[in-house]
Amino acid sequence: MDVVILTKDSMPTIKSTIESLLSSDIPINKIIFVDGYSKDGTLDYIGSLNKSLDIEVIMDCGNRATARQKGIESVSTDWFMFLDSDIILPRKWFKYAIKYMRDDVGAIWGTVINLSERAYYQYRLSKIFYKINLIELFRLRGLQRGYTHDTLINLNAVRGIRIPSFLDTFEDHYIRQYIERRGFKYIPAFPPYCIHIHEYKSLDNIQWFTNGFYGAMIKFYGMKDIFKQLLTGLVKLGIILASTGDLNSSLNQYKVHLYTSVGILKNILGERIFIK
């Protein structure tokens, strides 16, 4: 099957991702890189890969939506895989995924396990709020939100898709919505799973704002989520501060929910944003 990987200055993680892909049991037909004009050596690394591999590089100066659209339009196998450039796959990923591959299934997402400071606090909070472990929490999130970290997609389920080009985030959930509107199933599974090795080095307020704005635009968020986000953020802030004494981490967690809620409100009020 074809594997589509979006890259942009991905050198800190891409090597680990490709090594895990090539060491896995996934039957690779072609690896399609959609690159956002990387300047950090990513393209040089791709060019250094084993020449026996069938590799295609497509350049894209847009965003995640335009890159995923180009990736979908470039695949030729009945099933293909979206794989993020900061993911590590286990060796037997496909062994567990193949049992879900049926004609009525449009996508199979392997639960993502995050390795970051933010995930550490999510782990602690998941025990308090939900009485479940972090892996189960991540899988349950996949029941609500469409993701593409390590996702097998039935090409028939996305034929004719036109991902709105302004979706720099939530383009993955749009794909899920399209698949389900066409009568196919989106399956969040565990196993398979993957390890997300990206580290959140700093909190990008614009990221969370646009997350809320576009999430509301495609009807993932609504008015009630504004209050839910604000309340959850305050509770998390209090718990993290009380348990760790780390004011900076507490505020960072709160800002995730604050800026998400502001983005939701902006969309509901009908205000447009243009962020380069």
C-alpha positions in Angstrom: 0.0 0.0 0.0 1.0 3.6 -0.5 2.1 5.6 2.6 1.6 9.4 2.6 3.9 11.4 4.9 3.6 15.2 5.3 6.9 16.9 6.1 8.1 20.4 6.8 11.4 20.9 8.6 11.0 17.4 10.1 14.6 16.5 10.7 14.3 16.2 14.5 11.9 13.2 14.1 11.6 12.0 10.5 14.5 9.5 10.7 13.0 7.7 13.6 9.6 7.6 11.8 11.1 6.1 8.6 13.2 3.6 10.4 10.1 2.4 12.3 8.1 2.2 9.1 10.7 0.2 7.3 11.1 -2.1 10.3 7.3 -2.7 10.6 5.2 -5.3 8.8 3.3 -2.7 6.7 3.3 -3.8 3.0 4.8 -0.7 1.4 4.1 0.0 -2.3 5.3 3.6 -2.4 6.2 6.3 0.1 4.8 9.6 -0.9 6.3 12.7 0.8 4.3 15.9 0.6 6.8 18.5 1.7 6.3 22.1 2.7 9.6 23.3 1.2 11.8 22.2 4.1 15.0 24.0 4.8 16.5 21.9 7.6 17.8 18.9 5.6 14.6 16.9 5.4 14.7 16.8 1.7 18.3 15.7 1.7 17.5 12.9 4.1 14.6 11.7 1.9 17.0 11.8 -1.1 19.5 9.6 0.9 17.0 6.8 1.5 17.6 3.4 -0.1 17.2 3.7 -3.9 15.3 0.4 -4.0 12.4 2.1 -2.3 9.7 3.6 -4.5 9.6 7.2 -3.3 7.7 10.3 -4.7 8.2 13.8 -3.4 5.5 16.4 -3.9 6.1 20.0 -3.0 3.3 22.0 -1.4 3.4 25.6 -0.2 0.0 25.5 1.5 -1.0 23.9 4.7 -2.1 20.5 6.1 -5.3 20.6 4.1 -3.7 21.2 0.8 -0.9 18.7 1.6 -3.3 15.9 2.5 -5.4 16.7 -0.6 -2.3 16.2 -2.8 -1.4 13.1 -0.9 -4.8 11.5 -1.5 -4.8 12.5 -5.2 -1.4 10.8 -5.6 -2.1 7.3 -4.2 -2.8 4.4 -6.4 -3.5 1.5 -4.0 -6.9 0.4 -2.8 -5.8 1.2 0.8 -3.3 3.7 1.8 -1.8 5.1 5.0 -1.4 8.5 6.4 1.7 8.6 8.7 2.8 11.7 10.6 6.5 12.5 10.5 6.9 12.3 14.2 5.5 8.9 14.8 7.2 5.6 15.8 5.4 2.4 14.7 5.7 -1.0 16.5 6.9 -3.9 14.3 3.5 -5.7 14.2 1.3 -2.6 13.5 -0.3 -4.1 10.4 -0.9 -7.5 12.0 -3.4 -5.8 14.3 -4.8 -3.4 11.8 -5.6 -5.9 9.0 -8.5 -7.5 10.9 -10.5 -4.2 10.6 -9.9 -3.9 6.8 -13.4 -4.5 5.4 -15.3 -3.0 2.5 -17.6 -1.0 4.8 -14.6 0.4 6.7 -13.3 3.8 5.6 -10.5 4.4 8.0 -8.6 2.7 10.8 -6.7 4.9 13.3 -4.2 3.3 15.6 -4.3 4.9 19.1 -1.5 7.5 19.6 0.5 7.5 22.8 2.1 10.9 23.4 5.5 11.4 25.0 5.5 14.9 26.2 5.2 17.0 29.4 1.6 17.8 28.4 0.9 14.1 28.1 2.4 13.6 31.6 -0.1 15.9 33.1 -2.9 14.4 31.0 -2.0 11.0 32.5 -2.3 12.4 36.0 -5.5 14.2 35.3 -7.1 11.2 33.5 -6.9 9.2 36.7 -8.6 11.9 38.6 -11.3 12.9 36.1 -12.0 9.7 34.2 -10.7 6.9 36.4 -9.0 5.3 33.4 -5.4 5.1 32.2 -4.0 7.4 29.5 -4.0 4.9 26.7 -7.8 4.3 27.1 -8.3 8.1 27.3 -6.4 8.5 24.0 -8.5 5.8 22.4 -11.7 7.3 23.7 -10.7 10.6 22.1 -10.5 8.8 18.8 -14.2 7.9 19.2 -15.0 11.6 19.0 -12.3 13.2 16.9 -10.8 12.2 13.6 -7.0 11.8 13.6 -4.5 10.8 11.0 -1.3 10.0 13.0 -1.2 6.4 11.8 -4.3 5.8 9.8 -5.2 3.3 7.1 -7.7 4.7 4.6 -9.9 2.9 2.1 -9.4 4.9 -1.1 -13.1 4.3 -2.1 -14.1 6.1 1.1 -12.4 9.4 0.1 -13.0 9.5 -3.6 -14.1 12.9 -4.7 -13.1 14.6 -1.4 -12.2 18.3 -1.5 -10.7 19.3 1.8 -11.3 23.0 2.4 -8.0 24.7 1.7 -8.2 27.0 4.7 -8.2 24.1 7.3 -4.7 24.2 8.7 -6.1 22.2 11.6 -9.1 19.8 11.9 -8.4 18.8 8.3 -8.1 15.3 9.7 -11.6 15.5 11.3 -13.0 16.8 8.0 -11.7 13.6 6.4 -13.4 11.5 9.0 -16.7 13.4 8.5 -16.5 12.9 4.7 -15.8 9.2 5.2 -18.8 8.7 7.6 -21.1 10.8 5.4 -20.4 8.4 2.6 -21.6 5.5 4.8 -18.2 4.1 5.8 -16.9 3.4 9.3 -14.1 5.2 11.0 -12.5 2.9 13.6 -10.3 4.0 16.4 -8.4 0.9 17.4 -6.0 -0.4 20.1 -4.0 -2.2 19.1 -2.7 -1.0 16.7 -1.0 2.0 18.2 1.9 4.4 17.7 4.2 6.5 19.8 4.1 10.3 19.2 7.6 11.6 19.8 6.9 15.3 19.1 7.8 17.4 22.1 5.7 20.5 22.9 8.6 22.9 23.4 6.5 26.0 23.9 2.8 26.8 23.9 1.6 28.4 20.6 -1.5 30.4 21.5 -2.3 30.9 17.8 -2.4 27.1 17.4 -5.0 26.7 20.1 -7.0 29.7 18.8 -7.2 28.3 15.3 -7.9 24.9 16.7 -11.1 26.3 18.4 -12.0 28.4 15.4 -11.8 25.8 12.8 -13.2 23.1 15.1 -16.3 25.3 15.5 -16.4 25.9 11.7 -16.8 22.2 10.9 -19.3 21.7 13.9 -16.9 19.8 16.1 -17.3 22.5 18.8 -20.4 24.4 19.8 -21.4 27.1 22.3 -21.5 24.6 25.2 -17.8 23.8 24.5 -16.8 27.3 25.4 -17.9 26.9 29.0 -16.6 23.3 29.1 -13.2 24.5 27.9 -13.0 27.3 30.5 -14.2 25.2 33.4 -11.9 22.3 32.5 -9.0 24.7 32.2 -9.6 26.2 35.6 -9.9 22.8 37.2 -6.7 21.5 35.6 -4.8 24.7 36.6 -5.8 24.2 40.2 -5.0 20.5 40.3 -1.6 20.8 38.6 -0.6 23.8 40.8 -1.7 22.0 44.0 0.1 18.8 43.1 3.3 20.1 41.6 3.6 23.8 42.6 4.6 24.5 39.0 2.8 27.7 38.1 4.2 27.9 34.5 3.0 24.4 33.6 -0.4 25.1 35.3 -0.8 28.3 33.3 0.2 26.6 30.0 -2.4 23.9 30.5 -5.0 26.6 31.2 -4.0 28.6 28.1 -4.8 25.6 25.9 -8.4 25.8 27.0 -8.6 29.6 27.2 -7.4 30.1 23.6 -9.5 27.2 22.3 -12.6 28.7 23.8 -11.8 32.2 22.3 -11.4 30.6 18.9 -14.8 28.8 19.2 -16.4 32.1 20.3 -14.9 34.0 17.4 -16.3 31.6 14.9 -19.8 31.5 16.5 -19.8 35.3 16.4 -19.1 35.1 12.7 -15.7 36.7 12.7 -13.2 35.7 10.1 -9.5 35.3 10.7 -6.6 35.4 8.3 -3.5 33.9 9.7 -0.4 33.5 7.6 
